[in-house]
């Protein structure tokens, strides 16, 4: 079964790289029959690593950080190719896991993440600089409120 059910609808992103990653995962990740409510998060973390080359499970990405993945950079915009593992840990993976647990419903518990956790994420990421690779010498922050 393809997990288009859990990837639709798309969430709100602050970085273009995360949106590109979401779209690629939606089209390529297949939920195997051994995936269940108790291991869905671990599976999604492993898929994140498979697509980005960055492990997020066990690492403390809740303090705010970004990394750059060239394949998600179409060449325009300061956040092209930029991914926030903090967003994936705080919002993306919990929403996908909850959609899976609630029978692939695209709206299960989503309000909690969008209304409660998303503002906390924005506050945490405010002022966190994007990777230098995408910014030249000027630097800058990706998140504004």
WOLINSUL-V502383 format. One record per residue. N is the residue number from 0. RES is the residue in one letter. OMEGA is omega in degrees with one decimal (NA if undefined). Layout:
# WOLINSUL-V502383
n/res/omega
N/RES/OMEGA
N/RES/OMEGA
This chain:
# WOLINSUL-V502383
n/res/omega
0/X/173.9
1/X/-177.0
2/X/172.2
3/X/178.1
4/X/-178.0
5/X/179.9
6/X/-179.9
7/X/2.5
8/X/178.2
9/X/177.8
10/X/177.2
11/X/-178.3
12/X/173.4
13/X/179.0
14/X/-178.9
15/X/179.0
16/X/178.5
17/X/177.4
18/X/178.6
19/X/177.1
20/X/178.9
21/X/-178.1
22/X/179.2
23/X/178.5
24/X/179.8
25/X/-178.0
26/X/-172.7
27/X/-176.9
28/X/178.7
29/X/177.7
30/X/178.5
31/X/-176.1
32/X/-179.4
33/X/177.2
34/X/-179.9
35/X/-176.0
36/X/-177.1
37/X/-178.7
38/X/-177.2
39/X/179.8
40/X/178.3
41/X/178.3
42/X/-179.6
43/X/174.8
44/X/-179.9
45/X/177.6
46/X/175.8
47/X/178.5
48/X/-179.5
49/X/-176.6
50/X/-174.2
51/X/-174.1
52/X/180.0
53/X/175.3
54/X/176.6
55/X/178.7
56/X/-179.5
57/X/177.1
58/X/-179.8
59/X/177.1
60/X/-179.8
61/X/179.6
62/X/175.6
63/X/175.5
64/X/175.5
65/X/166.5
66/X/-174.0
67/X/175.0
68/X/-172.6
69/X/-176.5
70/X/177.7
71/X/-179.8
72/X/177.4
73/X/175.0
74/X/178.4
75/X/179.3
76/X/-175.8
77/X/-179.5
78/X/176.6
79/X/-179.6
80/X/-177.7
81/X/179.8
82/X/175.9
83/X/176.1
84/X/177.2
85/X/177.8
86/X/-178.9
87/X/179.5
88/X/-175.4
89/X/-171.1
90/X/-170.8
91/X/-177.3
92/X/175.3
93/X/178.3
94/X/179.2
95/X/179.5
96/X/178.7
97/X/175.0
98/X/178.4
99/X/-177.5
100/X/-178.0
101/X/175.8
102/X/177.5
103/X/175.9
104/X/-178.0
105/X/-175.7
106/X/-176.1
107/X/177.3
108/X/-175.6
109/X/179.3
110/X/178.3
111/X/-177.0
112/X/-177.8
113/X/-176.0
114/X/-175.9
115/X/-171.9
116/X/-177.8
117/X/176.6
118/X/176.4
119/X/177.3
120/X/-179.5
121/X/179.1
122/X/-179.9
123/X/-174.5
124/X/-178.8
125/X/178.3
126/X/178.2
127/X/-176.8
128/X/174.1
129/X/177.1
130/X/-177.8
131/X/-176.9
132/X/-175.2
133/X/-172.1
134/X/-174.7
135/X/-178.2
136/X/-172.5
137/X/-176.7
138/X/177.9
139/X/179.6
140/X/-177.8
141/X/-170.1
142/X/174.5
143/X/179.6
144/X/NA
